[in-house]
Amino acid sequence: MSMPGTGPDPGERAAQESLGDLLSDVTRNLSQLLRQELDLAKAELRESATKAGKGAGLLGGAGVAGHFALLFLSIAIWWGLGELIGHGWSAILVALVYAIVAAVLAVTGRNKLREVRGMPSTVDSAKRIPEALKPEETK
């Protein structure tokens, strides 16, 4: 016997309803569950994308501010060295320092990119899937 307000228990319901009705209910409930899960995923993705966009915008602003800080620091170094060795030579010296920094960063970045191997384990296991689906040969 079922509790009041909860409806019939599964055994009573199976005895009272046809298999088609029960399968129809299962299909409807599964469809509703999948729709709700999809809606939840969309909402979470939208929220994450909004936060990521704000974070990216703030990082972009920090990059611009850092660029200006580096620019004015470079001008100050150029001007200070210019008082000692002349402005033309000090500009060349500051540019040379930046060229060395750029070359070191470029070589380091290139070497790091060469280390990227992708997903070798995933590719290997994906290649084995068709073999696993083939029927085994009997001898």
N, CA, C and O atoms as CSV, one atom per row, in Angstrom:
chain,resi,resn,atom,element,x,y,z
A,1,MET,N,N,0.842,-1.180,0.000
A,1,MET,CA,C,0.000,0.000,0.000
A,1,MET,C,C,0.884,1.238,0.000
A,1,MET,O,O,1.937,1.255,0.638
A,2,SER,N,N,0.466,2.252,-0.699
A,2,SER,CA,C,1.278,3.459,-0.780
A,2,SER,C,C,0.890,4.421,0.332
A,2,SER,O,O,-0.195,4.337,0.907
A,3,MET,N,N,1.811,5.341,0.618
A,3,MET,CA,C,1.560,6.358,1.640
A,3,MET,C,C,0.616,7.396,1.054
A,3,MET,O,O,0.607,7.611,-0.158
A,4,PRO,N,N,-0.173,8.037,1.897
A,4,PRO,CA,C,-1.114,9.043,1.390
A,4,PRO,C,C,-0.373,10.193,0.704
A,4,PRO,O,O,0.605,10.722,1.232
A,5,GLY,N,N,-0.853,10.562,-0.470
A,5,GLY,CA,C,-0.314,11.705,-1.202
A,5,GLY,C,C,0.905,11.372,-2.046
A,5,GLY,O,O,1.428,12.254,-2.726
A,6,THR,N,N,1.383,10.117,-2.026
A,6,THR,CA,C,2.567,9.781,-2.813
A,6,THR,C,C,2.216,9.024,-4.073
A,6,THR,O,O,3.096,8.800,-4.904
A,7,GLY,N,N,0.989,8.626,-4.250
A,7,GLY,CA,C,0.585,7.880,-5.431
A,7,GLY,C,C,0.816,6.405,-5.211
A,7,GLY,O,O,1.311,6.003,-4.158
A,8,PRO,N,N,0.463,5.589,-6.195
A,8,PRO,CA,C,0.607,4.141,-6.043
A,8,PRO,C,C,2.077,3.735,-6.016
A,8,PRO,O,O,2.929,4.400,-6.605
A,9,ASP,N,N,2.360,2.627,-5.318
A,9,ASP,CA,C,3.740,2.148,-5.332
A,9,ASP,C,C,4.023,1.518,-6.691
A,9,ASP,O,O,3.088,1.241,-7.443
A,10,PRO,N,N,5.283,1.289,-7.019
A,10,PRO,CA,C,5.628,0.795,-8.358
A,10,PRO,C,C,4.945,-0.518,-8.716
A,10,PRO,O,O,4.562,-0.719,-9.869
A,11,GLY,N,N,4.789,-1.403,-7.760
A,11,GLY,CA,C,4.132,-2.675,-8.060
A,11,GLY,C,C,2.684,-2.481,-8.444
A,11,GLY,O,O,2.218,-3.077,-9.416
A,12,GLU,N,N,1.955,-1.652,-7.695
A,12,GLU,CA,C,0.548,-1.372,-8.015
A,12,GLU,C,C,0.436,-0.669,-9.364
A,12,GLU,O,O,-0.451,-0.965,-10.165
A,13,ARG,N,N,1.351,0.265,-9.596
A,13,ARG,CA,C,1.297,1.018,-10.854
A,13,ARG,C,C,1.547,0.091,-12.042
A,13,ARG,O,O,0.878,0.208,-13.068
A,14,ALA,N,N,2.511,-0.832,-11.910
A,14,ALA,CA,C,2.812,-1.768,-12.990
A,14,ALA,C,C,1.623,-2.665,-13.277
A,14,ALA,O,O,1.391,-3.053,-14.422
A,15,ALA,N,N,0.877,-2.990,-12.245
A,15,ALA,CA,C,-0.287,-3.859,-12.433
A,15,ALA,C,C,-1.441,-3.091,-13.078
A,15,ALA,O,O,-2.239,-3.684,-13.803
A,16,GLN,N,N,-1.541,-1.802,-12.832
A,16,GLN,CA,C,-2.669,-1.007,-13.309
A,16,GLN,C,C,-2.445,-0.405,-14.697
A,16,GLN,O,O,-3.408,-0.216,-15.440
A,17,GLU,N,N,-1.196,-0.098,-15.064
A,17,GLU,CA,C,-0.934,0.592,-16.331
A,17,GLU,C,C,-0.282,-0.358,-17.320
A,17,GLU,O,O,0.341,-1.351,-16.945
A,18,SER,N,N,-0.444,-0.027,-18.591
A,18,SER,CA,C,0.152,-0.870,-19.635
A,18,SER,C,C,1.644,-0.570,-19.759
A,18,SER,O,O,2.130,0.465,-19.306
A,19,LEU,N,N,2.345,-1.496,-20.380
A,19,LEU,CA,C,3.777,-1.326,-20.586
A,19,LEU,C,C,4.052,-0.095,-21.448
A,19,LEU,O,O,5.029,0.618,-21.219
A,20,GLY,N,N,3.204,0.155,-22.425
A,20,GLY,CA,C,3.362,1.327,-23.289
A,20,GLY,C,C,3.267,2.620,-22.499
A,20,GLY,O,O,4.046,3.547,-22.720
A,21,ASP,N,N,2.291,2.683,-21.559
A,21,ASP,CA,C,2.148,3.883,-20.729
A,21,ASP,C,C,3.373,4.076,-19.838
A,21,ASP,O,O,3.862,5.194,-19.681
A,22,LEU,N,N,3.865,2.983,-19.256
A,22,LEU,CA,C,5.037,3.076,-18.394
A,22,LEU,C,C,6.265,3.529,-19.183
A,22,LEU,O,O,7.026,4.376,-18.715
A,23,LEU,N,N,6.460,2.965,-20.384
A,23,LEU,CA,C,7.590,3.379,-21.219
A,23,LEU,C,C,7.442,4.826,-21.664
A,23,LEU,O,O,8.430,5.553,-21.763
A,24,SER,N,N,6.225,5.239,-21.929
A,24,SER,CA,C,5.971,6.624,-22.305
A,24,SER,C,C,6.351,7.566,-21.169
A,24,SER,O,O,6.956,8.612,-21.402
A,25,ASP,N,N,5.990,7.191,-19.923
A,25,ASP,CA,C,6.356,8.007,-18.766
A,25,ASP,C,C,7.870,8.079,-18.590
A,25,ASP,O,O,8.428,9.143,-18.318
A,26,VAL,N,N,8.524,6.930,-18.750
A,26,VAL,CA,C,9.979,6.905,-18.611
A,26,VAL,C,C,10.623,7.800,-19.664
A,26,VAL,O,O,11.526,8.578,-19.355
A,27,THR,N,N,10.163,7.690,-20.896
A,27,THR,CA,C,10.712,8.497,-21.986
A,27,THR,C,C,10.484,9.981,-21.726
A,27,THR,O,O,11.394,10.787,-21.917
A,28,ARG,N,N,9.286,10.349,-21.295
A,28,ARG,CA,C,8.959,11.743,-21.007
A,28,ARG,C,C,9.827,12.276,-19.869
A,28,ARG,O,O,10.363,13.381,-19.949
A,29,ASN,N,N,9.958,11.471,-18.799
A,29,ASN,CA,C,10.765,11.907,-17.660
A,29,ASN,C,C,12.240,12.035,-18.029
A,29,ASN,O,O,12.912,12.971,-17.596
A,30,LEU,N,N,12.739,11.100,-18.825
A,30,LEU,CA,C,14.132,11.164,-19.258
A,30,LEU,C,C,14.357,12.385,-20.140
A,30,LEU,O,O,15.374,13.066,-20.012
A,31,SER,N,N,13.428,12.660,-21.020
A,31,SER,CA,C,13.533,13.825,-21.890
A,31,SER,C,C,13.533,15.113,-21.070
A,31,SER,O,O,14.322,16.022,-21.328
A,32,GLN,N,N,12.654,15.182,-20.093
A,32,GLN,CA,C,12.591,16.364,-19.226
A,32,GLN,C,C,13.894,16.514,-18.433
A,32,GLN,O,O,14.406,17.625,-18.296
A,33,LEU,N,N,14.428,15.421,-17.916
A,33,LEU,CA,C,15.678,15.465,-17.174
A,33,LEU,C,C,16.817,15.958,-18.054
A,33,LEU,O,O,17.619,16.786,-17.623
A,34,LEU,N,N,16.895,15.455,-19.285
A,34,LEU,CA,C,17.950,15.882,-20.196
A,34,LEU,C,C,17.823,17.365,-20.537
A,34,LEU,O,O,18.828,18.073,-20.609
A,35,ARG,N,N,16.589,17.840,-20.748
A,35,ARG,CA,C,16.380,19.267,-21.023
A,35,ARG,C,C,16.828,20.120,-19.846
A,35,ARG,O,O,17.474,21.152,-20.028
A,36,GLN,N,N,16.481,19.682,-18.628
A,36,GLN,CA,C,16.866,20.441,-17.439
A,36,GLN,C,C,18.389,20.460,-17.271
A,36,GLN,O,O,18.960,21.487,-16.904
A,37,GLU,N,N,19.034,19.341,-17.534
A,37,GLU,CA,C,20.494,19.281,-17.433
A,37,GLU,C,C,21.137,20.184,-18.476
A,37,GLU,O,O,22.131,20.853,-18.193
A,38,LEU,N,N,20.577,20.207,-19.678
A,38,LEU,CA,C,21.096,21.070,-20.730
A,38,LEU,C,C,20.920,22.544,-20.354
A,38,LEU,O,O,21.826,23.350,-20.566
A,39,ASP,N,N,19.769,22.893,-19.801
A,39,ASP,CA,C,19.534,24.269,-19.358
A,39,ASP,C,C,20.519,24.667,-18.260
A,39,ASP,O,O,21.029,25.787,-18.256
A,40,LEU,N,N,20.785,23.752,-17.331
A,40,LEU,CA,C,21.745,24.020,-16.261
A,40,LEU,C,C,23.137,24.223,-16.847
A,40,LEU,O,O,23.854,25.141,-16.447
A,41,ALA,N,N,23.516,23.378,-17.785
A,41,ALA,CA,C,24.837,23.508,-18.415
A,41,ALA,C,C,24.959,24.844,-19.145
A,41,ALA,O,O,26.001,25.496,-19.075
A,42,LYS,N,N,23.900,25.251,-19.843
A,42,LYS,CA,C,23.925,26.539,-20.549
A,42,LYS,C,C,24.098,27.691,-19.566
A,42,LYS,O,O,24.882,28.608,-19.809
A,43,ALA,N,N,23.365,27.642,-18.455
A,43,ALA,CA,C,23.450,28.708,-17.460
A,43,ALA,C,C,24.849,28.779,-16.848
A,43,ALA,O,O,25.405,29.862,-16.669
A,44,GLU,N,N,25.409,27.610,-16.529
A,44,GLU,CA,C,26.750,27.590,-15.955
A,44,GLU,C,C,27.782,28.080,-16.961
A,44,GLU,O,O,28.704,28.811,-16.598
A,45,LEU,N,N,27.636,27.686,-18.220
A,45,LEU,CA,C,28.559,28.129,-19.255
A,45,LEU,C,C,28.470,29.638,-19.457
A,45,LEU,O,O,29.489,30.311,-19.615
A,46,ARG,N,N,27.248,30.164,-19.449
A,46,ARG,CA,C,27.047,31.602,-19.616
A,46,ARG,C,C,27.725,32.364,-18.471
A,46,ARG,O,O,28.394,33.372,-18.702
A,47,GLU,N,N,27.550,31.879,-17.242
A,47,GLU,CA,C,28.154,32.529,-16.080
A,47,GLU,C,C,29.683,32.462,-16.157
A,47,GLU,O,O,30.366,33.451,-15.889
A,48,SER,N,N,30.210,31.302,-16.522
A,48,SER,CA,C,31.663,31.147,-16.638
A,48,SER,C,C,32.222,32.036,-17.742
A,48,SER,O,O,33.280,32.643,-17.577
A,49,ALA,N,N,31.520,32.113,-18.860
A,49,ALA,CA,C,31.985,32.943,-19.967
A,49,ALA,C,C,31.997,34.424,-19.580
A,49,ALA,O,O,32.902,35.164,-19.965
A,50,THR,N,N,30.994,34.845,-18.823
A,50,THR,CA,C,30.934,36.239,-18.369
A,50,THR,C,C,32.125,36.547,-17.468
A,50,THR,O,O,32.787,37.572,-17.627
A,51,LYS,N,N,32.393,35.646,-16.516
A,51,LYS,CA,C,33.527,35.860,-15.615
A,51,LYS,C,C,34.846,35.831,-16.380
A,51,LYS,O,O,35.742,36.628,-16.101
A,52,ALA,N,N,34.972,34.920,-17.340
A,52,ALA,CA,C,36.198,34.830,-18.133
A,52,ALA,C,C,36.394,36.100,-18.960
A,52,ALA,O,O,37.514,36.593,-19.087
A,53,GLY,N,N,35.305,36.629,-19.520
A,53,GLY,CA,C,35.388,37.858,-20.304
A,53,GLY,C,C,35.836,39.034,-19.462
A,53,GLY,O,O,36.660,39.839,-19.896
A,54,LYS,N,N,35.291,39.136,-18.250
A,54,LYS,CA,C,35.703,40.225,-17.359
A,54,LYS,C,C,37.164,40.077,-16.972
A,54,LYS,O,O,37.908,41.057,-16.943
A,55,GLY,N,N,37.573,38.852,-16.675
A,55,GLY,CA,C,38.971,38.611,-16.319
A,55,GLY,C,C,39.911,38.939,-17.462
A,55,GLY,O,O,40.968,39.535,-17.256
A,56,ALA,N,N,39.524,38.547,-18.670
A,56,ALA,CA,C,40.355,38.840,-19.841
A,56,ALA,C,C,40.457,40.343,-20.073
A,56,ALA,O,O,41.526,40.849,-20.414
A,57,GLY,N,N,39.352,41.055,-19.889
A,57,GLY,CA,C,39.371,42.507,-20.045
A,57,GLY,C,C,40.288,43.170,-19.028
A,57,GLY,O,O,41.034,44.091,-19.360
A,58,LEU,N,N,40.229,42.696,-17.786
A,58,LEU,CA,C,41.104,43.253,-16.751
A,58,LEU,C,C,42.574,42.948,-17.050
A,58,LEU,O,O,43.438,43.803,-16.858
A,59,LEU,N,N,42.856,41.731,-17.520
A,59,LEU,CA,C,44.235,41.398,-17.882
A,59,LEU,C,C,44.709,42.238,-19.066
A,59,LEU,O,O,45.870,42.645,-19.112
A,60,GLY,N,N,43.825,42.497,-20.016
A,60,GLY,CA,C,44.184,43.364,-21.139
A,60,GLY,C,C,44.517,44.772,-20.666
A,60,GLY,O,O,45.486,45.378,-21.123
A,61,GLY,N,N,43.703,45.289,-19.744
A,61,GLY,CA,C,43.980,46.613,-19.177
A,61,GLY,C,C,45.304,46.630,-18.427
A,61,GLY,O,O,46.057,47.600,-18.511
A,62,ALA,N,N,45.589,45.552,-17.691
A,62,ALA,CA,C,46.865,45.465,-16.974
A,62,ALA,C,C,48.030,45.437,-17.961
A,62,ALA,O,O,49.083,46.020,-17.702
A,63,GLY,N,N,47.841,44.759,-19.090
A,63,GLY,CA,C,48.892,44.717,-20.108
A,63,GLY,C,C,49.167,46.095,-20.691
A,63,GLY,O,O,50.324,46.462,-20.898
A,64,VAL,N,N,48.120,46.855,-20.956
A,64,VAL,CA,C,48.295,48.207,-21.498
A,64,VAL,C,C,48.998,49.091,-20.473
A,64,VAL,O,O,49.920,49.830,-20.817
A,65,ALA,N,N,48.565,49.017,-19.212
A,65,ALA,CA,C,49.197,49.822,-18.161
A,65,ALA,C,C,50.662,49.418,-17.977
A,65,ALA,O,O,51.527,50.274,-17.791
A,66,GLY,N,N,50.934,48.116,-18.029
A,66,GLY,CA,C,52.317,47.652,-17.929
A,66,GLY,C,C,53.162,48.131,-19.091
A,66,GLY,O,O,54.334,48.465,-18.919
A,67,HIS,N,N,52.570,48.164,-20.273
A,67,HIS,CA,C,53.277,48.662,-21.461
A,67,HIS,C,C,53.671,50.123,-21.265
A,67,HIS,O,O,54.808,50.502,-21.547
A,68,PHE,N,N,52.738,50.947,-20.782
A,68,PHE,CA,C,53.051,52.357,-20.549
A,68,PHE,C,C,54.103,52.528,-19.457
A,68,PHE,O,O,54.973,53.392,-19.566
A,69,ALA,N,N,54.030,51.710,-18.405
A,69,ALA,CA,C,55.036,51.784,-17.350
A,69,ALA,C,C,56.423,51.469,-17.916
A,69,ALA,O,O,57.393,52.166,-17.618
A,70,LEU,N,N,56.508,50.420,-18.729
A,70,LEU,CA,C,57.781,50.052,-19.343
A,70,LEU,C,C,58.262,51.148,-20.297
A,70,LEU,O,O,59.457,51.438,-20.360
A,71,LEU,N,N,57.342,51.749,-21.031
A,71,LEU,CA,C,57.703,52.821,-21.952
A,71,LEU,C,C,58.308,53.998,-21.202
A,71,LEU,O,O,59.373,54.491,-21.574
A,72,PHE,N,N,57.633,54.453,-20.146
A,72,PHE,CA,C,58.138,55.615,-19.419
A,72,PHE,C,C,59.405,55.289,-18.625
A,72,PHE,O,O,60.261,56.157,-18.454
A,73,LEU,N,N,59.537,54.068,-18.144
A,73,LEU,CA,C,60.773,53.661,-17.491
A,73,LEU,C,C,61.908,53.662,-18.509
A,73,LEU,O,O,63.019,54.090,-18.197
A,74,SER,N,N,61.644,53.194,-19.704
A,74,SER,CA,C,62.656,53.194,-20.764
A,74,SER,C,C,63.079,54.616,-21.109
A,74,SER,O,O,64.265,54.885,-21.301
A,75,ILE,N,N,62.126,55.512,-21.187
A,75,ILE,CA,C,62.447,56.915,-21.494
A,75,ILE,C,C,63.299,57.506,-20.374
A,75,ILE,O,O,64.245,58.248,-20.635
A,76,ALA,N,N,62.961,57.175,-19.122
A,76,ALA,CA,C,63.741,57.690,-18.000
A,76,ALA,C,C,65.168,57.155,-18.035
A,76,ALA,O,O,66.115,57.904,-17.799
A,77,ILE,N,N,65.329,55.856,-18.329
A,77,ILE,CA,C,66.676,55.280,-18.424
A,77,ILE,C,C,67.443,55.925,-19.573
A,77,ILE,O,O,68.611,56.286,-19.430
A,78,TRP,N,N,66.770,56.065,-20.715
A,78,TRP,CA,C,67.401,56.702,-21.884
A,78,TRP,C,C,67.848,58.126,-21.534
A,78,TRP,O,O,68.964,58.529,-21.863
A,79,TRP,N,N,66.986,58.871,-20.877
A,79,TRP,CA,C,67.305,60.258,-20.534
A,79,TRP,C,C,68.453,60.318,-19.527
A,79,TRP,O,O,69.357,61.144,-19.656
A,80,GLY,N,N,68.412,59.430,-18.515
A,80,GLY,CA,C,69.485,59.419,-17.520
A,80,GLY,C,C,70.823,59.044,-18.120
A,80,GLY,O,O,71.837,59.683,-17.837
A,81,LEU,N,N,70.833,57.998,-18.958
A,81,LEU,CA,C,72.083,57.622,-19.618
A,81,LEU,C,C,72.538,58.703,-20.592
A,81,LEU,O,O,73.734,58.894,-20.813
A,82,GLY,N,N,71.574,59.400,-21.163
A,82,GLY,CA,C,71.907,60.476,-22.107
A,82,GLY,C,C,72.709,61.575,-21.450
A,82,GLY,O,O,73.530,62.216,-22.105
A,83,GLU,N,N,72.489,61.803,-20.175
A,83,GLU,CA,C,73.259,62.821,-19.455
A,83,GLU,C,C,74.713,62.382,-19.282
A,83,GLU,O,O,75.612,63.213,-19.149
A,84,LEU,N,N,74.935,61.040,-19.286
A,84,LEU,CA,C,76.293,60.524,-19.089
A,84,LEU,C,C,77.034,60.311,-20.403
A,84,LEU,O,O,78.196,60.699,-20.522
A,85,ILE,N,N,76.374,59.693,-21.404
A,85,ILE,CA,C,77.079,59.304,-22.631
A,85,ILE,C,C,76.497,59.934,-23.893
A,85,ILE,O,O,76.969,59.642,-24.992
A,86,GLY,N,N,75.522,60.757,-23.770
A,86,GLY,CA,C,74.889,61.358,-24.934
A,86,GLY,C,C,73.597,60.640,-25.278
A,86,GLY,O,O,73.499,59.423,-25.129
A,87,HIS,N,N,72.614,61.385,-25.734
A,87,HIS,CA,C,71.283,60.826,-25.955
A,87,HIS,C,C,71.232,59.820,-27.108
A,87,HIS,O,O,70.469,58.856,-27.044
A,88,GLY,N,N,72.006,60.021,-28.128
A,88,GLY,CA,C,72.009,59.089,-29.252
A,88,GLY,C,C,72.514,57.716,-28.834
A,88,GLY,O,O,71.885,56.698,-29.122
A,89,TRP,N,N,73.659,57.696,-28.152
A,89,TRP,CA,C,74.230,56.429,-27.705
A,89,TRP,C,C,73.365,55.772,-26.634
A,89,TRP,O,O,73.255,54.546,-26.599
A,90,SER,N,N,72.762,56.552,-25.779
A,90,SER,CA,C,71.918,55.961,-24.730
A,90,SER,C,C,70.674,55.319,-25.337
A,90,SER,O,O,70.207,54.298,-24.832
A,91,ALA,N,N,70.133,55.888,-26.400
A,91,ALA,CA,C,68.974,55.294,-27.079
A,91,ALA,C,C,69.358,53.960,-27.704
A,91,ALA,O,O,68.593,52.997,-27.646
A,92,ILE,N,N,70.561,53.906,-28.309
A,92,ILE,CA,C,71.033,52.653,-28.900
A,92,ILE,C,C,71.245,51.604,-27.816
A,92,ILE,O,O,70.895,50.439,-28.003
A,93,LEU,N,N,71.815,52.010,-26.683
A,93,LEU,CA,C,72.063,51.079,-25.590
A,93,LEU,C,C,70.752,50.496,-25.033
A,93,LEU,O,O,70.667,49.289,-24.805
A,94,VAL,N,N,69.740,51.334,-24.814
A,94,VAL,CA,C,68.442,50.858,-24.309
A,94,VAL,C,C,67.794,49.922,-25.334
A,94,VAL,O,O,67.242,48.887,-24.960
A,95,ALA,N,N,67.857,50.273,-26.610
A,95,ALA,CA,C,67.294,49.408,-27.655
A,95,ALA,C,C,68.024,48.074,-27.719
A,95,ALA,O,O,67.392,47.041,-27.939
A,96,LEU,N,N,69.337,48.075,-27.532
A,96,LEU,CA,C,70.119,46.851,-27.544
A,96,LEU,C,C,69.719,45.927,-26.386
A,96,LEU,O,O,69.608,44.714,-26.570
A,97,VAL,N,N,69.506,46.489,-25.218
A,97,VAL,CA,C,69.058,45.688,-24.065
A,97,VAL,C,C,67.713,45.036,-24.376
A,97,VAL,O,O,67.519,43.853,-24.094
A,98,TYR,N,N,66.789,45.792,-24.953
A,98,TYR,CA,C,65.485,45.220,-25.301
A,98,TYR,C,C,65.600,44.163,-26.392
A,98,TYR,O,O,64.850,43.186,-26.380
A,99,ALA,N,N,66.515,44.338,-27.325
A,99,ALA,CA,C,66.724,43.341,-28.379
A,99,ALA,C,C,67.234,42.032,-27.780
A,99,ALA,O,O,66.819,40.952,-28.200
A,100,ILE,N,N,68.134,42.126,-26.799
A,100,ILE,CA,C,68.646,40.922,-26.146
A,100,ILE,C,C,67.530,40.215,-25.379
A,100,ILE,O,O,67.401,38.993,-25.457
A,101,VAL,N,N,66.726,40.977,-24.640
A,101,VAL,CA,C,65.593,40.401,-23.902
A,101,VAL,C,C,64.624,39.727,-24.870
A,101,VAL,O,O,64.153,38.622,-24.600
A,102,ALA,N,N,64.322,40.373,-25.987
A,102,ALA,CA,C,63.404,39.802,-26.984
A,102,ALA,C,C,63.956,38.513,-27.569
A,102,ALA,O,O,63.210,37.553,-27.765
A,103,ALA,N,N,65.250,38.479,-27.851
A,103,ALA,CA,C,65.864,37.274,-28.430
A,103,ALA,C,C,65.811,36.113,-27.437
A,103,ALA,O,O,65.500,34.987,-27.824
A,104,VAL,N,N,66.111,36.374,-26.164
A,104,VAL,CA,C,66.062,35.319,-25.151
A,104,VAL,C,C,64.638,34.794,-24.999
A,104,VAL,O,O,64.426,33.583,-24.931
A,105,LEU,N,N,63.670,35.690,-24.945
A,105,LEU,CA,C,62.269,35.268,-24.823
A,105,LEU,C,C,61.812,34.477,-26.046
A,105,LEU,O,O,61.082,33.496,-25.908
A,106,ALA,N,N,62.233,34.893,-27.238
A,106,ALA,CA,C,61.840,34.192,-28.467
A,106,ALA,C,C,62.415,32.782,-28.507
A,106,ALA,O,O,61.707,31.839,-28.860
A,107,VAL,N,N,63.681,32.625,-28.153
A,107,VAL,CA,C,64.305,31.297,-28.168
A,107,VAL,C,C,63.661,30.400,-27.115
A,107,VAL,O,O,63.374,29.233,-27.381
A,108,THR,N,N,63.435,30.944,-25.924
A,108,THR,CA,C,62.794,30.166,-24.861
A,108,THR,C,C,61.380,29.754,-25.262
A,108,THR,O,O,60.985,28.606,-25.058
A,109,GLY,N,N,60.623,30.677,-25.827
A,109,GLY,CA,C,59.261,30.367,-26.276
A,109,GLY,C,C,59.232,29.324,-27.370
A,109,GLY,O,O,58.387,28.429,-27.352
A,110,ARG,N,N,60.158,29.428,-28.337
A,110,ARG,CA,C,60.237,28.445,-29.417
A,110,ARG,C,C,60.552,27.059,-28.865
A,110,ARG,O,O,59.959,26.069,-29.294
A,111,ASN,N,N,61.475,26.985,-27.924
A,111,ASN,CA,C,61.825,25.696,-27.323
A,111,ASN,C,C,60.653,25.100,-26.551
A,111,ASN,O,O,60.443,23.887,-26.589
A,112,LYS,N,N,59.900,25.922,-25.864
A,112,LYS,CA,C,58.720,25.430,-25.135
A,112,LYS,C,C,57.672,24.916,-26.107
A,112,LYS,O,O,57.034,23.899,-25.837
A,113,LEU,N,N,57.480,25.596,-27.232
A,113,LEU,CA,C,56.506,25.149,-28.224
A,113,LEU,C,C,56.923,23.838,-28.869
A,113,LEU,O,O,56.068,23.034,-29.242
A,114,ARG,N,N,58.216,23.610,-29.005
A,114,ARG,CA,C,58.686,22.350,-29.566
A,114,ARG,C,C,58.407,21.177,-28.633
A,114,ARG,O,O,58.334,20.033,-29.083
A,115,GLU,N,N,58.250,21.451,-27.330
A,115,GLU,CA,C,57.966,20.399,-26.350
A,115,GLU,C,C,56.510,19.943,-26.387
A,115,GLU,O,O,56.180,18.903,-25.817
A,116,VAL,N,N,55.636,20.698,-27.043
A,116,VAL,CA,C,54.217,20.361,-27.092
A,116,VAL,C,C,54.023,19.129,-27.965
A,116,VAL,O,O,54.427,19.109,-29.127
A,117,ARG,N,N,53.415,18.127,-27.405
A,117,ARG,CA,C,53.204,16.870,-28.130
A,117,ARG,C,C,51.730,16.561,-28.352
A,117,ARG,O,O,51.404,15.512,-28.907
A,118,GLY,N,N,50.860,17.419,-27.946
A,118,GLY,CA,C,49.428,17.173,-28.151
A,118,GLY,C,C,48.900,16.142,-27.173
A,118,GLY,O,O,49.183,16.202,-25.976
A,119,MET,N,N,48.136,15.202,-27.687
A,119,MET,CA,C,47.496,14.182,-26.857
A,119,MET,C,C,47.866,12.791,-27.384
A,119,MET,O,O,47.008,12.103,-27.936
A,120,PRO,N,N,49.115,12.366,-27.228
A,120,PRO,CA,C,49.517,11.097,-27.834
A,120,PRO,C,C,48.761,9.891,-27.277
A,120,PRO,O,O,48.438,8.979,-28.038
A,121,SER,N,N,48.471,9.859,-25.984
A,121,SER,CA,C,47.754,8.715,-25.414
A,121,SER,C,C,46.333,8.643,-25.939
A,121,SER,O,O,45.832,7.562,-26.247
A,122,THR,N,N,45.682,9.797,-26.043
A,122,THR,CA,C,44.309,9.840,-26.548
A,122,THR,C,C,44.258,9.414,-28.004
A,122,THR,O,O,43.381,8.643,-28.394
A,123,VAL,N,N,45.187,9.906,-28.812
A,123,VAL,CA,C,45.223,9.538,-30.231
A,123,VAL,C,C,45.462,8.046,-30.376
A,123,VAL,O,O,44.833,7.386,-31.202
A,124,ASP,N,N,46.381,7.511,-29.565
A,124,ASP,CA,C,46.683,6.084,-29.637
A,124,ASP,C,C,45.466,5.242,-29.268
A,124,ASP,O,O,45.153,4.270,-29.955
A,125,SER,N,N,44.781,5.610,-28.187
A,125,SER,CA,C,43.604,4.823,-27.786
A,125,SER,C,C,42.460,4.988,-28.775
A,125,SER,O,O,41.693,4.049,-28.987
A,126,ALA,N,N,42.328,6.167,-29.389
A,126,ALA,CA,C,41.274,6.378,-30.388
A,126,ALA,C,C,41.536,5.535,-31.638
A,126,ALA,O,O,40.595,5.084,-32.292
A,127,LYS,N,N,42.802,5.326,-31.966
A,127,LYS,CA,C,43.138,4.490,-33.127
A,127,LYS,C,C,42.781,3.029,-32.874
A,127,LYS,O,O,42.500,2.282,-33.812
A,128,ARG,N,N,42.792,2.623,-31.601
A,128,ARG,CA,C,42.503,1.224,-31.274
A,128,ARG,C,C,41.014,0.915,-31.179
A,128,ARG,O,O,40.645,-0.258,-31.121
A,129,ILE,N,N,40.151,1.917,-31.162
A,129,ILE,CA,C,38.705,1.680,-31.035
A,129,ILE,C,C,38.163,0.852,-32.188
A,129,ILE,O,O,37.468,-0.131,-31.932
A,130,PRO,N,N,38.440,1.194,-33.456
A,130,PRO,CA,C,37.899,0.350,-34.533
A,130,PRO,C,C,38.341,-1.105,-34.426
A,130,PRO,O,O,37.565,-2.004,-34.750
A,131,GLU,N,N,39.570,-1.357,-33.980
A,131,GLU,CA,C,40.042,-2.728,-33.823
A,131,GLU,C,C,39.248,-3.451,-32.737
A,131,GLU,O,O,38.954,-4.639,-32.871
A,132,ALA,N,N,38.902,-2.743,-31.668
A,132,ALA,CA,C,38.177,-3.364,-30.572
A,132,ALA,C,C,36.753,-3.716,-30.965
A,132,ALA,O,O,36.156,-4.620,-30.381
A,133,LEU,N,N,36.197,-3.010,-31.954
A,133,LEU,CA,C,34.822,-3.277,-32.376
A,133,LEU,C,C,34.716,-4.417,-33.382
A,133,LEU,O,O,33.628,-4.936,-33.631
A,134,LYS,N,N,35.848,-4.801,-33.957
A,134,LYS,CA,C,35.825,-5.904,-34.922
A,134,LYS,C,C,35.617,-7.224,-34.182
A,134,LYS,O,O,36.149,-7.408,-33.087
A,135,PRO,N,N,34.845,-8.146,-34.772
A,135,PRO,CA,C,34.667,-9.438,-34.109
A,135,PRO,C,C,35.973,-10.234,-34.124
A,135,PRO,O,O,36.744,-10.175,-35.081
A,136,GLU,N,N,36.199,-10.969,-33.055
A,136,GLU,CA,C,37.400,-11.776,-32.977
A,136,GLU,C,C,37.287,-12.954,-33.930
A,136,GLU,O,O,36.217,-13.541,-34.095
A,137,GLU,N,N,38.409,-13.288,-34.552
A,137,GLU,CA,C,38.425,-14.432,-35.465
A,137,GLU,C,C,38.653,-15.693,-34.657
A,137,GLU,O,O,39.531,-15.740,-33.795
A,138,THR,N,N,37.880,-16.691,-34.933
A,138,THR,CA,C,38.072,-17.984,-34.266
A,138,THR,C,C,38.879,-18.877,-35.165
A,138,THR,O,O,38.714,-18.855,-36.385
A,139,LYS,N,N,39.758,-19.670,-34.569
A,139,LYS,CA,C,40.626,-20.561,-35.374
A,139,LYS,C,C,40.168,-21.960,-35.312
A,139,LYS,O,O,40.776,-22.837,-35.925
